[in-house]
């Protein structure tokens, strides 16, 4: 067998493979054995016809076609190995020449893992962000705690900013209600900026039982193209106004939050937790910044098939999230002011970035010989079995060898990231 590679792009090649009589002989023997199983020859049981007898009864065209098919299937992967390339999917094959028992030539086209040329990964010039806890952050947490202990009471007054209102509303464009623009018994805190500009301010001053229209124009950069910059009318029924009285931020509130003697102890605990959270965020951001810098310094391309796989994974994650909220994929996008087109555009960017990052980290792991021991993988599997002990399906999946390989690969990537952090700190 001879194989010659032609580069179509950084991540796609075409092989021209030539097989000679020696290569075709075993393929023909397998073809005869396969076709003989279906022969009915007098004096022999079905499936027991000897090869030398079967040869006389198998139609020549059938035998040639089966031989060619087997010859291609049994040699195509070896052909890629010969040129030291790994196809990401089953190659697309086209037979260009076939002389039975003498020669067979075919082309095999496939996406491959592209060659990665790593940049200087020990001098990426990325600085780890400082992790600070500001008084403003502590104050925001205290305000949230105060709100969680707030008292609400029905108020017989005009709605004000800070009040909670319960409303029914229908949004219309050109006299027709539009998707995602209607709700009943919707609870809204005025001043929370949940709705488009003008909606919440338009409710201020109205009382329970009021029916009114709000003529509003959607922002020009709104996520749903049909509504971006559109003039609309919201028909609103204000059903109830709740006056919200936040709990006073003092020692008594602190005691309600846990084993704290006073407000100072609560503040210290909040600061400690915020410090841990901020440190984790900054560490993750540092890793992301390092990866992005390494991708920029390296030469790497993202195969379309891997980008498509990543986009499917992203969509599956969104679909699961949407399903948990009783929505379909497109409904979820609409609720978040996105269209399928705008989502695909952004998701593709994210997918391409992920693919390039993965390929660069894999290349770095190989270069620095970063590995994970079987003992560590076994320990991780044991940990996961404990986490999923109440989920039979998840436990079953952990027995799949491919899942074990996937877990090991992820652990190697994590170890590689740790290495990247170490040499750039």
C-alpha positions in Angstrom: 0.0 0.0 0.0 1.2 3.5 -0.8 -0.4 6.7 0.6 0.3 10.2 -0.5 -1.1 13.2 1.4 -2.3 16.5 -0.1 -3.0 19.4 2.4 -6.4 21.0 1.7 -6.2 23.3 4.8 -4.6 23.3 8.2 -7.1 20.9 9.4 -8.1 18.9 6.3 -6.2 16.5 4.0 -6.8 14.3 1.1 -4.9 11.0 0.7 -4.4 9.2 -2.6 -4.1 5.5 -1.7 -2.8 2.9 -4.1 -3.3 -0.9 -3.4 -1.5 -3.6 -5.4 -2.3 -7.3 -6.0 -0.8 -8.2 -2.7 -3.1 -5.8 -0.9 -6.2 -7.0 -2.8 -5.7 -10.7 -2.2 -6.8 -10.8 1.5 -9.7 -8.5 0.6 -10.9 -10.9 -2.1 -10.6 -13.8 0.3 -12.8 -12.0 2.8 -15.3 -11.1 0.0 -15.6 -14.7 -1.1 -16.1 -15.9 2.5 -18.8 -13.2 3.1 -20.7 -13.9 -0.2 -20.4 -17.6 0.2 -22.6 -17.5 3.3 -25.6 -16.5 1.2 -25.0 -19.1 -1.6 -27.3 -22.1 -2.2 -25.3 -24.8 -3.9 -26.6 -28.3 -4.4 -24.8 -30.8 -2.1 -23.8 -28.1 0.5 -25.6 -26.6 3.4 -26.2 -22.8 3.3 -23.2 -21.0 4.7 -20.9 -24.1 4.4 -19.9 -23.8 0.7 -16.1 -24.0 0.3 -14.3 -20.9 -1.1 -13.0 -22.7 -4.2 -16.6 -23.9 -5.0 -18.2 -20.6 -4.1 -15.9 -18.8 -6.6 -17.6 -20.6 -9.5 -21.1 -19.4 -8.4 -20.6 -15.9 -7.2 -21.3 -13.3 -9.9 -18.1 -11.6 -11.0 -19.5 -8.1 -10.6 -20.6 -8.8 -7.0 -17.3 -10.3 -6.1 -15.4 -7.3 -7.5 -17.6 -4.8 -5.8 -17.3 -6.5 -2.4 -13.6 -6.9 -2.7 -13.2 -3.2 -3.5 -15.4 -2.3 -0.5 -13.5 -4.5 1.9 -10.1 -3.4 0.5 -11.0 0.3 1.2 -12.5 -0.3 4.6 -9.5 -2.4 5.9 -6.8 0.0 4.6 -8.1 3.5 5.0 -7.2 4.0 8.7 -3.7 2.4 8.1 -3.2 4.8 5.2 -3.7 7.8 7.6 -1.3 6.2 10.1 1.2 5.9 7.3 1.2 9.6 6.8 1.1 10.2 10.6 -2.3 11.8 10.6 -5.4 11.1 12.7 -8.9 11.5 11.0 -11.5 13.1 13.4 -14.3 11.2 11.6 -14.6 8.4 9.1 -13.0 9.6 5.9 -15.0 10.3 2.7 -13.7 7.9 0.1 -13.9 7.9 -3.7 -12.5 5.0 -5.8 -10.7 6.5 -8.8 -9.2 3.4 -10.4 -9.9 -0.4 -10.0 -8.4 -3.3 -12.0 -9.6 -6.5 -10.2 -6.8 -8.6 -8.8 -4.2 -6.0 -9.9 -4.7 -2.5 -8.5 -7.1 -0.2 -6.7 -6.7 3.5 -6.2 -8.9 5.7 -4.1 -8.9 9.2 -2.4 -9.8 9.6 1.2 -10.6 13.1 2.5 -11.0 13.9 6.2 -10.7 16.5 8.9 -7.6 15.9 11.1 -6.2 17.2 14.3 -4.2 20.2 13.0 -0.6 20.8 13.8 -0.1 23.2 16.7 2.9 25.5 16.9 3.1 26.7 20.5 4.1 30.2 21.4 6.4 30.9 24.3 4.1 29.6 27.1 6.5 30.6 29.9 6.4 34.3 29.1 2.8 35.1 28.3 2.9 38.5 30.0 -0.3 38.0 31.9 -0.7 39.4 35.4 -2.9 37.8 38.0 -5.6 40.3 39.0 -5.6 41.5 42.6 -8.3 40.0 44.8 -9.8 42.7 47.1 -12.9 43.0 49.1 -14.4 46.5 49.0 -16.7 48.1 51.6 -19.2 48.5 48.7 -19.3 44.7 48.2 -19.9 44.1 51.9 -22.6 46.8 51.9 -24.3 45.1 48.9 -24.4 41.8 50.7 -25.9 43.4 53.8 -28.5 45.2 51.7 -29.5 41.8 50.2 -29.7 40.3 53.6 -31.9 43.2 54.7 -34.1 42.7 51.7 -34.5 38.9 52.4 -35.8 39.8 55.9 -38.0 42.6 54.6 -41.6 42.9 55.5 -44.3 43.4 52.9 -47.7 44.8 53.4 -50.5 45.7 51.0 -50.5 49.5 50.6 -53.5 51.7 49.7 -51.4 54.3 48.0 -49.8 55.2 44.7 -46.9 53.0 43.7 -43.4 54.3 44.4 -39.9 53.2 43.5 -38.9 50.5 45.9 -42.5 49.1 46.1 -43.4 45.7 44.8 -46.3 45.6 42.4 -48.4 42.8 41.1 -49.5 43.4 37.5 -51.1 41.9 34.4 -49.7 43.2 31.1 -49.9 42.6 27.4 -47.3 44.1 25.0 -48.4 44.9 21.5 -46.7 46.0 18.3 -48.8 47.4 15.5 -51.9 46.3 17.5 -50.8 42.7 17.8 -49.5 41.0 20.9 -45.9 39.9 20.5 -44.2 36.8 22.0 -42.8 37.1 25.5 -44.5 40.4 26.1 -47.4 39.3 28.3 -47.8 37.9 31.8 -50.4 37.6 34.6 -49.8 38.2 38.4 -46.3 39.3 37.7 -44.4 40.5 40.7 -42.1 43.5 40.0 -40.0 45.6 42.3 -40.1 49.1 40.9 -36.6 50.4 40.3 -35.1 47.0 39.7 -34.6 47.8 36.0 -36.0 44.4 35.1 -38.0 45.8 32.1 -37.1 48.1 29.2 -36.6 51.8 30.1 -39.8 53.6 30.9 -41.9 50.6 32.0 -41.2 50.7 35.7 -41.2 54.5 35.8 -44.6 54.4 34.0 -46.2 52.4 36.8 -45.0 54.9 39.5 -47.9 57.0 40.6 -50.7 54.5 39.8 -52.8 52.8 42.4 -54.3 49.3 42.7 -57.1 48.7 40.2 -55.7 51.2 37.6 -55.7 50.2 34.0 -53.4 52.2 31.7 -51.3 52.0 28.6 -47.5 52.5 28.4 -46.3 53.7 25.0 -42.7 52.6 24.9 -39.9 52.2 22.4 -37.5 49.3 22.6 -33.8 50.0 22.7 -32.2 49.9 19.2 -29.7 47.3 20.4 -32.4 45.0 21.9 -31.6 41.3 21.3 -34.8 40.4 19.4 -34.4 42.0 16.0 -38.2 42.3 15.5 -38.4 44.5 18.6 -35.2 46.4 18.4 -36.2 50.1 18.1 -39.8 49.2 17.8 -42.7 51.3 19.1 -45.0 49.3 21.3 -47.9 49.7 23.7 -48.1 47.8 27.0 -51.7 47.4 28.4 -51.2 47.2 32.2 -53.5 46.3 35.0 -52.1 47.2 38.4 -53.6 44.6 40.8 -51.7 45.3 44.0 -49.1 47.5 45.6 -46.9 46.1 48.3 -44.9 48.4 50.5 -41.5 46.8 51.2 -39.9 47.6 54.5 -36.3 46.3 54.7 -35.0 45.0 57.9 -32.7 47.4 59.8 -29.1 46.5 59.5 -28.0 46.1 63.1 -26.9 43.6 65.7 -30.4 42.1 65.8 -30.3 41.3 62.1 -26.8 39.8 62.5 -28.2 37.4 65.2 -30.9 36.3 62.8 -28.3 35.3 60.2 -26.4 32.8 62.3 -24.1 32.5 65.4 -23.1 36.1 65.4 -23.1 38.3 68.5 -23.2 41.6 66.7 -23.1 43.3 63.3 -19.3 43.5 63.3 -19.0 39.7 63.4 -21.5 39.3 60.5 -19.5 41.9 58.5 -16.2 39.9 59.2 -17.8 36.7 58.1 -19.2 38.4 54.9 -15.7 39.8 54.2 -14.1 36.4 54.7 -16.6 34.7 52.3 -16.3 37.4 49.7 -12.5 37.1 49.9 -12.6 33.4 49.1 -15.1 33.9 46.3 -13.1 36.8 44.8 -9.9 34.7 45.0 -11.6 31.8 43.2 -12.9 34.2 40.5 -9.5 35.8 40.0 -7.8 32.4 39.8 -10.3 31.3 37.1 -9.9 34.6 35.2 -6.1 34.3 35.4 -6.3 30.8 33.8 -8.7 32.1 31.1 -6.4 35.0 30.4 -3.4 32.7 30.2 -5.1 30.4 27.7 -6.3 33.3 25.6 -2.8 34.7 25.5 -1.3 31.3 24.6 -3.8 30.8 21.8 -2.9 34.3 20.4 0.8 33.5 20.6 0.4 30.0 19.0 -0.5 28.9 15.5 -3.6 26.8 15.7 -6.7 26.3 13.6 -10.1 24.9 14.6 -11.5 22.1 12.4 -15.2 22.8 11.5 -16.3 19.4 12.8 -14.9 20.2 16.3 -16.6 23.7 16.2 -19.9 22.0 15.3 -19.5 19.5 18.1 -18.9 22.3 20.6 -21.9 24.3 19.3 -24.0 21.2 19.8 -22.7 20.9 23.4 -23.5 24.5 24.1 -27.0 24.2 22.6 -27.6 21.0 24.6 -26.7 22.8 27.8 -29.0 25.7 27.0 -31.8 23.2 26.1 -31.5 21.4 29.4 -31.6 24.7 31.3 -34.6 25.8 29.3 -36.4 22.5 29.9 -35.9 22.9 33.7 -37.8 26.2 33.3 -40.5 24.6 31.2 -39.4 26.2 28.0 -38.0 25.1 24.6 -34.7 26.3 23.2 -36.2 29.1 21.0 -38.5 30.2 23.8 -35.5 30.4 26.2 -33.6 32.6 23.6 -36.6 34.8 23.2 -37.0 35.3 26.9 -33.4 36.4 27.0 -33.8 38.8 24.0 -32.0 36.6 21.5 -32.8 35.1 18.2 -31.4 31.7 16.9 -29.3 33.7 14.4 -27.8 36.0 17.0 -27.2 33.0 19.3 -25.5 31.0 16.5 -23.2 33.9 15.7 -22.0 34.3 19.3 -22.0 30.5 20.0 -19.7 29.9 17.1 -17.2 32.4 18.4 -17.3 30.7 21.8 -17.0 27.2 20.2 -14.0 28.2 18.1 -12.2 29.7 21.1 -12.9 26.5 23.1 -11.6 24.2 20.3 -8.4 26.2 19.9 -7.8 26.4 23.7 -8.3 22.6 23.9 -5.8 21.9 21.1 -3.2 24.2 22.5 -3.4 22.7 26.0 -3.3 19.2 24.5 -0.1 20.1 22.6 1.4 21.7 25.7 0.6 18.5 27.8 2.4 16.4 25.2 5.4 18.7 25.0 5.9 18.9 28.8 4.9 15.2 29.2 2.1 16.1 31.7 0.3 12.9 32.7 -2.2 11.7 35.3 -1.6 8.4 37.1 -4.2 5.6 37.0 -4.4 5.9 40.8 -5.6 9.5 40.6 -8.1 8.6 37.9 -9.4 5.8 40.1 -9.7 8.2 43.0 -11.7 10.6 40.8 -14.0 7.9 39.7 -14.6 6.8 43.3 -15.4 10.4 44.2 -17.9 10.6 41.3 -19.5 7.3 42.3 -20.1 8.8 45.7 -21.6 12.0 44.2 -23.9 10.0 41.9 -24.7 7.1 44.3 -28.4 8.0 44.0 -28.4 8.1 40.2 -28.3 4.5 38.7 -27.9 5.9 35.1 -24.9 8.1 36.1 -23.3 5.2 38.0 -23.8 3.0 34.9 -22.1 5.6 32.7 -19.0 5.7 34.9 -18.4 2.1 33.9 -18.0 3.0 30.2 -14.3 2.9 29.2 -14.8 6.0 27.1 -16.1 8.0 30.1 -12.9 6.9 32.0 -10.8 8.1 29.1 -12.7 11.4 29.0 -12.2 11.9 32.7 -8.5 11.2 32.4 -8.2 13.7 29.5 -10.0 16.4 31.6 -7.6 15.8 34.5 -4.6 16.1 32.2 -6.0 19.4 30.9 -6.5 20.6 34.5 -2.9 19.6 35.4 -1.7 21.4 32.3 -3.5 24.6 33.3 -1.9 24.3 36.8 1.5 24.0 35.1 0.7 27.1 33.0 -0.2 29.1 36.1 3.0 27.9 37.9 5.4 29.0 35.1 3.6 32.4 34.7 3.3 33.3 38.3 
